[in-house]
């Protein structure tokens, strides 16, 4: 195909089709894009020849990705992620780098290749994990919050690693002492920090305030600023990736970061399409076949080793094996940053192209398998629970400290699971009717907020039988569940039956289809809040219309 426009049209159409198949298979889109790159590249059909144009868009995509990461870096959030997220994140990073380095060395790679690959194995995909947890409505659960916390630690680590490795510059070309190398690197980092402080303190606030009068101009400036600092970072001896991150971080303290981030997200996703296509097109299958055994060993290390170290750390810190297991599964894959990090090493001349092919192969294996592991995490836990006691203290004190908050001395009249918008409103109105209400939610922040309003609320997971056992179920007449997931409601009903609960159960459904599924769970009453609200509004409006004086709107002659 000679026409570049036609090639890009073909690429976009193929990406949409293969992407639709990936979504149907519940796989991340980056898998689909790499497959498209393989298909159109020289390894398969060789349909695309506009490699320079695709590579340019790929580099801009990486720039925008790192810019958005820097833009979203909230130092207040970093301070609040808590000891468990920090300990888990640093522990998993240290474990994976150390043992990954030894494994890669044992598999016959050079020390610098082993270092790059070992570091790449530590990073998990924030985008993929947040999307999967959000789809399962577990982002605000205890294990979801802990996972997001140590993902922030990983994001910081990948940027620091990029800056350090790129700052080494010509480590293979220059015979310099370790002291000279360290001083040179510190001088570069110090100069960059001073320049960044001056810009953030005196220049950027005035510039951004002026440009923010036009949202379109603000977007153009953000991309221009990101690409400019990416180019400057490369010129200063670091890398485009490090420069792009610094550009985003320099705007993170402004009042416009959310507006910029929202507009850049779609652009980032579109441009990253070309990065993964370019990556797939460049894979050399003549050498990649030799790496299959190595890729399988490293994939098993990531799929099994990373979750185990997270479980061990969280178990030691006082969390139940179930919470540790669900959080640990989120690190059972490597991320797009892993591939970008190794690609940066190639561009700096530190390692060869074979390391990128190996890392990509490990990424394809671990991302594909871990996606299903996270989606079916509760089933996996049910199968493996008998063997996971090793990762739990005899007294999981950290979770028990939250769960065993003082309860109201009187038996509640009703227990409400799920204190989201509907559940908390329901609990409030029941209290106004002089009902004694006990609320349960798996979001610690929600529990604290509801307790401040005076609601008797407990932190807990409805799918944990030991927690259900701790609730005052005896002679409790009603339980209402506003949990958004049918699987969670099924587990709740099963746990209640196991503990011989004899009262009435009502479950909130979002639509008629969910209502039918819930009725199949047993003798439960289904609440359809949208239908009830519409029915009430119709009766209220009809009564008002009937009782009001309707003026004569006819024109008088």
C-alpha positions in Angstrom: 0.0 0.0 0.0 1.6 3.3 -1.2 -0.8 5.8 0.3 -0.1 6.7 3.9 -3.6 7.9 4.5 -5.0 4.5 3.4 -2.6 2.7 5.6 -3.7 4.7 8.6 -7.4 4.1 7.7 -6.7 0.3 7.6 -4.8 0.5 10.9 -7.7 2.2 12.7 -10.3 -0.1 11.2 -8.4 -3.2 12.2 -7.7 -1.8 15.7 -11.5 -1.2 16.1 -12.4 -4.7 15.0 -9.7 -6.6 17.0 -10.4 -4.3 20.0 -14.0 -5.2 19.9 -13.0 -8.9 20.0 -10.7 -8.2 22.9 -13.4 -6.4 24.9 -15.7 -9.4 24.2 -13.0 -11.7 25.6 -12.6 -9.3 28.6 -9.0 -8.5 27.7 -7.2 -5.1 27.8 -7.1 -3.2 24.5 -3.3 -3.0 24.5 -3.3 -6.7 23.8 -5.5 -6.1 20.7 -3.2 -3.3 19.5 0.0 -5.4 19.8 -1.8 -8.1 17.8 -2.7 -5.6 15.1 0.9 -4.5 14.9 2.1 -8.0 14.5 -0.5 -8.6 11.8 0.3 -5.5 9.7 4.1 -5.7 10.3 6.8 -7.6 8.4 6.4 -10.6 10.6 2.9 -11.3 9.1 1.3 -9.6 6.1 3.5 -6.5 5.8 0.6 -4.2 4.9 2.0 -1.0 6.4 5.1 0.8 5.4 4.6 4.2 7.2 6.8 3.1 10.0 8.4 6.6 10.6 5.0 8.3 10.9 3.7 5.5 13.3 6.9 5.8 15.3 6.5 9.5 15.7 2.9 9.2 16.9 4.1 6.4 19.3 6.7 8.7 20.8 4.1 11.5 21.3 1.8 9.0 22.9 4.4 8.0 25.4 5.0 11.7 26.1 1.3 12.3 26.8 1.1 9.2 28.9 4.0 10.3 31.2 2.7 13.8 31.2 -0.7 12.7 32.5 1.0 10.5 35.2 2.9 13.5 36.4 -0.2 15.7 36.2 -2.2 13.3 38.5 0.6 13.0 41.1 -1.0 14.4 44.2 1.6 14.6 47.0 -1.2 14.8 49.6 -2.5 11.4 48.4 1.0 10.0 48.5 1.2 11.0 52.2 -2.1 9.4 52.9 -1.7 6.0 51.3 -0.8 4.6 54.6 1.8 2.2 56.0 0.4 -0.9 54.4 0.4 0.5 50.8 4.0 1.8 51.3 5.3 -1.3 52.9 3.6 -3.6 50.3 4.7 -1.4 47.4 8.3 -1.2 48.5 8.4 -4.8 49.6 7.1 -6.1 46.3 9.5 -3.9 44.3 12.5 -5.1 46.3 11.5 -8.7 46.1 10.8 -8.7 42.4 14.0 -6.7 41.5 16.3 -8.9 43.6 14.9 -12.4 42.7 14.0 -11.3 39.1 17.6 -10.2 38.6 19.0 -13.5 39.8 16.5 -15.5 37.7 17.3 -13.5 34.5 21.1 -13.9 35.2 20.6 -17.7 35.7 18.8 -17.8 32.4 22.0 -16.6 30.6 21.4 -12.8 30.2 24.0 -10.1 30.8 23.9 -8.1 34.1 22.5 -4.9 32.5 19.8 -6.8 30.5 19.0 -8.6 33.7 18.7 -5.3 35.7 16.4 -3.7 33.1 14.2 -6.8 32.8 14.0 -7.3 36.6 12.9 -3.7 37.1 10.4 -4.0 34.3 8.9 -7.1 36.1 8.0 -5.0 39.1 5.5 -2.6 37.5 1.8 -3.4 37.3 -0.6 -1.7 35.0 -2.6 1.0 37.0 -4.9 1.5 34.0 -5.8 -2.1 33.7 -6.2 -2.8 37.4 -8.3 0.3 38.1 -10.5 -0.6 35.1 -11.0 -4.2 36.2 -11.7 -3.2 39.9 -14.0 -0.4 38.7 -16.0 -2.9 36.5 -16.3 -5.2 39.5 -17.3 -2.2 41.8 -14.4 -3.1 44.1 -12.4 0.1 43.7 -13.6 1.4 47.1 -13.3 -1.9 48.9 -10.5 -2.4 51.4 -8.3 -4.5 49.0 -9.1 -2.1 46.2 -7.9 0.9 48.2 -4.7 -0.9 49.3 -4.0 -2.0 45.7 -4.4 1.6 44.4 -2.1 2.7 47.2 0.8 0.5 46.2 0.2 1.2 42.5 1.0 4.8 43.4 4.2 3.6 44.9 5.0 1.7 41.7 4.2 4.7 39.5 6.7 6.8 41.5 9.2 4.0 41.3 9.0 3.7 37.5 9.6 7.4 37.1 12.5 7.4 39.5 13.9 4.4 37.7 13.6 6.1 34.3 15.3 9.2 35.6 18.1 7.3 37.1 18.7 5.0 34.2 18.5 7.8 31.6 20.8 10.0 33.8 23.4 7.3 33.5 23.7 8.3 29.9 26.7 6.7 28.3 27.5 4.2 31.1 28.7 1.7 28.6 30.6 4.2 26.5 32.4 6.1 29.2 35.0 4.7 31.6 34.3 6.8 34.6 34.5 6.0 38.3 31.5 5.4 40.4 32.0 8.6 42.4 32.2 10.7 39.3 29.1 9.1 37.8 27.2 9.7 41.1 28.3 13.3 41.3 27.4 14.0 37.7 24.0 12.4 38.1 23.3 14.4 41.3 24.3 17.6 39.6 21.9 16.9 36.7 19.1 16.1 39.1 19.8 19.1 41.3 19.8 21.4 38.3 16.6 20.0 37.1 15.0 20.4 40.5 16.1 24.0 40.9 14.7 24.9 37.4 11.5 23.1 38.1 11.0 24.9 41.4 11.6 28.3 39.7 9.1 27.5 36.9 6.4 26.2 39.3 6.8 29.0 41.7 7.0 32.1 39.5 6.3 31.3 35.8 3.7 28.6 35.2 0.9 29.9 37.5 0.8 33.2 35.6 1.1 31.5 32.2 -1.6 28.9 32.9 -4.0 31.5 34.5 -3.7 33.6 31.2 -4.2 30.6 28.9 -7.1 29.1 30.8 -9.4 31.7 29.4 -9.6 29.4 26.4 -10.0 25.7 27.0 -8.7 24.8 23.6 -5.6 26.9 24.1 -5.0 25.4 27.5 -5.0 21.9 25.9 -2.6 23.0 23.1 -0.3 24.5 25.7 -0.3 21.3 27.8 0.7 19.2 24.9 3.3 21.8 23.8 4.7 22.0 27.3 4.9 18.2 27.6 6.7 17.7 24.3 9.0 20.7 24.9 10.2 19.4 28.3 10.5 15.8 26.8 12.8 17.2 24.1 14.7 19.2 26.7 15.0 16.2 29.0 16.6 14.2 26.2 18.9 17.1 25.4 20.0 17.4 29.0 21.1 13.7 29.1 17.9 12.2 30.7 15.1 10.9 28.5 11.9 12.1 26.8 9.9 10.0 29.3 11.5 11.7 32.3 11.0 15.2 30.8 7.4 14.5 30.0 6.7 13.4 33.6 8.4 16.5 35.0 6.3 18.6 32.6 3.1 17.1 34.0 4.2 17.3 37.6 5.0 21.0 37.1 1.3 21.6 36.4 0.0 19.3 39.1 -0.3 22.0 41.7 -2.4 24.3 39.5 -6.2 24.6 39.7 -6.5 23.4 36.1 -4.9 20.0 36.3 -8.2 18.1 36.4 -9.5 20.0 33.3 -6.2 19.3 31.5 -6.2 15.7 32.5 -9.8 15.1 31.4 -9.1 16.5 27.9 -5.8 14.6 27.5 -7.1 11.2 28.5 -8.7 10.5 25.2 -5.8 11.8 23.2 -3.5 9.6 25.3 -5.5 6.5 24.6 -5.6 7.3 20.9 -1.8 7.9 20.6 -0.9 4.9 22.7 -2.6 2.8 20.0 0.3 3.6 17.7 2.9 2.8 20.3 1.5 -0.7 20.8 1.0 -1.2 17.0 4.6 0.0 16.4 5.8 -2.4 19.1 4.0 -5.4 17.6 5.3 -4.5 14.1 8.9 -4.5 15.4 8.8 -7.9 17.2 11.4 -10.2 15.6 9.8 -13.7 15.8 13.0 -15.3 14.4 14.7 -14.5 17.8 11.5 -14.4 19.9 11.0 -18.1 19.5 14.2 -18.8 21.4 12.9 -16.7 24.3 9.7 -18.7 24.8 11.1 -20.8 27.7 12.6 -17.7 29.4 9.3 -15.8 29.0 7.4 -18.7 30.5 9.7 -18.8 33.6 9.5 -15.1 34.1 5.7 -15.1 33.6 5.3 -17.7 36.3 7.5 -15.7 38.5 5.3 -12.6 38.0 2.0 -14.5 38.2 2.9 -16.4 41.4 5.8 -14.6 43.1 4.4 -11.1 43.1 1.0 -12.0 44.6 2.8 -14.2 47.2 5.0 -11.4 48.5 2.1 -9.0 48.7 0.1 -11.7 50.7 3.1 -12.3 53.0 3.5 -8.6 53.8 -0.2 -7.9 54.3 -0.6 -11.0 56.4 2.3 -9.9 58.6 0.7 -6.5 58.9 -2.5 -7.9 60.3 -4.9 -8.4 57.3 -7.0 -11.5 56.6 -5.9 -13.9 54.0 -8.9 -13.0 51.8 -8.0 -9.3 51.7 -4.3 -10.1 51.1 -5.2 -12.6 48.3 -7.5 -10.2 46.4 -5.0 -7.3 46.7 -2.1 -9.6 45.7 -3.8 -10.7 42.4 -3.6 -7.1 41.2 0.2 -7.3 40.8 0.2 -10.5 38.8 1.1 -8.8 35.6 3.5 -6.3 34.1 2.4 -3.0 32.6 2.8 -0.8 29.6 5.4 1.1 31.7 7.5 -2.1 31.7 7.6 -2.1 27.9 8.3 1.6 27.8 11.0 1.3 30.3 12.9 -1.4 28.4 12.3 0.5 25.1 14.0 3.5 26.8 17.0 1.4 27.7 17.3 0.4 24.0 17.2 4.0 22.9 19.9 4.9 25.4 22.1 2.1 24.1 22.2 0.2 27.3 20.5 -3.0 26.1 19.6 -4.8 22.8 16.3 -5.3 21.1 16.0 -8.8 22.4 15.2 -7.6 25.9 12.2 -5.7 24.5 10.8 -8.7 22.7 11.2 -10.8 25.9 9.5 -8.2 28.0 6.7 -7.9 25.5 6.1 -11.6 25.5 6.0 -11.7 29.3 3.6 -8.8 29.2 1.2 -10.6 26.7 1.2 -13.8 28.9 0.8 -12.1 32.3 -1.7 -9.5 31.2 -3.9 -12.0 29.5 -3.9 -14.5 32.4 -4.0 -11.9 35.3 -7.1 -10.2 33.8 -9.1 -13.4 34.2 -7.5 -14.0 37.6 -8.8 -10.6 38.8 -12.2 -11.0 37.2 -12.7 -14.4 38.8 -10.8 -13.6 42.0 -13.6 -14.7 44.4 -13.9 -18.1 42.8 -10.1 -18.5 42.9 -10.1 -17.6 46.6 -12.9 -20.1 47.3 -10.7 -22.9 45.7 -7.5 -21.9 47.3 -8.7 -20.7 50.7 -7.8 -23.9 52.6 -4.1 -23.5 51.6 -3.8 -19.7 52.3 -3.8 -19.9 56.1 0.0 -19.5 56.0 -0.5 -15.9 55.0 -2.7 -14.9 57.9 -2.0 -14.3 61.5 -3.9 -16.1 64.1 -5.4 -12.7 65.0 -5.7 -10.4 61.9 -5.6 -7.4 64.3 -5.6 -4.6 61.7 -9.0 -5.6 60.1 -10.5 -6.6 63.5 -9.6 -3.1 64.9 -11.9 -1.6 62.3 -14.6 -4.3 62.4 -14.9 -4.3 66.2 -15.9 -0.7 66.5 -18.3 -0.2 69.4 -21.9 -1.0 68.5 -25.1 0.4 69.8 -26.1 -1.4 72.9 -29.6 -2.2 71.6 -30.5 -4.7 69.0 -31.0 -3.1 65.6 -34.3 -3.2 63.8 -32.7 -3.4 60.4 -29.3 -4.0 59.0 -28.3 -2.2 55.7 -25.5 -3.6 53.6 -23.9 -1.0 51.3 -23.9 2.7 52.4 -23.6 4.3 49.0 -26.0 7.0 47.9 -29.1 4.8 48.1 -28.1 2.8 51.2 -27.0 5.8 53.2 -30.2 7.7 52.3 -32.3 4.7 53.2 -30.6 4.4 56.6 -31.1 8.1 57.3 -34.8 8.0 56.5 -35.3 4.9 58.6 -33.6 6.6 61.6 -35.9 9.5 61.1 -38.7 7.0 61.6 -37.2 6.1 65.0 -35.8 2.8 63.7 -32.6 1.4 65.1 -30.3 0.9 62.0 -26.9 -0.8 61.7 -25.0 0.0 58.5 -22.3 -2.1 56.9 -19.9 -1.1 54.1 -16.4 -2.2 52.9 -15.2 1.3 52.4 -13.4 2.6 55.5 -13.9 6.2 54.5 -17.6 5.7 54.1 -17.9 4.2 57.5 -16.1 7.1 59.1 -18.3 9.6 57.3 -21.5 7.8 58.4 -20.3 7.4 62.0 -19.8 11.2 62.1 -23.5 11.6 61.3 -24.3 9.4 64.2 -25.2 6.2 62.3 -24.2 2.9 63.9 -21.9 1.7 61.1 -19.4 -1.1 60.8 -16.6 -1.9 58.3 -16.9 -5.4 56.9 -17.1 -7.6 53.8 -20.4 -9.3 53.2 -18.6 -12.1 51.4 -16.5 -13.0 54.4 -18.3 -15.7 56.5 -16.4 -14.9 59.6 -17.6 -11.3 59.5 -21.2 -12.3 58.9 -20.9 -14.4 62.1 -19.9 -11.4 64.1 -23.2 -9.5 63.3 -26.2 -9.4 65.6 -28.3 -11.6 63.4 -30.4 -13.3 66.2 -34.0 -12.0 66.1 -33.1 -9.4 63.5 -36.3 -8.8 61.5 -34.9 -7.2 58.3 -31.8 -7.0 56.2 -31.6 -4.8 53.2 -28.7 -5.0 50.7 -27.9 -2.1 48.3 -24.8 -3.9 47.1 -24.3 -3.3 43.4 -23.0 -6.7 42.4 -25.2 -9.8 42.0 -22.3 -12.1 42.9 -21.9 -10.2 46.2 -25.6 -10.5 47.0 -25.4 -14.2 46.2 -22.5 -14.6 48.6 -24.4 -12.6 51.3 -27.5 -14.8 51.0 -25.4 -17.9 51.2 -23.6 -16.7 54.3 -26.8 -15.7 56.0 -28.3 -19.1 55.3 -25.1 -20.7 56.6 -25.6 -18.9 59.9 -29.4 -19.7 60.0 -30.7 -16.2 59.6 -34.6 -16.4 59.7 -35.6 -12.8 59.1 -36.6 -11.0 55.8 -34.2 -10.0 53.1 -34.7 -7.2 50.6 -32.2 -6.4 47.8 -32.0 -3.3 45.7 -32.0 -3.8 41.9 -30.9 -1.3 39.3 -33.1 -2.5 36.5 -35.6 -5.2 35.5 -33.0 -7.6 34.2 -31.1 -7.5 37.5 -34.4 -7.9 39.4 -35.1 -11.2 37.6 -31.6 -12.4 38.5 -32.1 -11.5 42.1 -35.4 -13.3 42.4 -33.6 -16.5 41.4 -31.4 -16.3 44.5 -34.2 -17.4 46.8 -36.9 -15.9 49.0 -35.9 -12.3 48.7 -37.9 -9.1 48.1 -36.6 -6.9 45.3 -36.6 -3.1 45.6 -36.6 -1.2 42.3 -35.8 2.4 43.4 -36.1 4.0 39.9 -39.5 2.4 39.4 -40.7 3.4 42.9 -39.4 7.0 42.4 -41.2 7.3 39.1 -44.4 5.8 40.5 -44.3 8.2 43.5 -43.6 11.2 41.2 -46.4 10.3 38.9 -48.9 10.0 41.8 -47.7 13.3 43.3 -47.9 15.2 40.1 -51.4 13.7 39.3 -52.6 14.8 42.8 -51.3 18.3 42.3 -52.8 18.6 38.8 -56.2 17.4 40.1 -56.3 19.7 43.0 -55.0 22.8 41.3 -57.1 25.5 39.6 -56.4 25.2 35.9 -56.7 28.7 34.3 -58.7 29.2 31.2 -56.1 29.5 28.5 -58.5 30.2 25.7 -58.3 33.6 24.2 -61.2 35.9 25.0 -63.0 37.5 22.0 
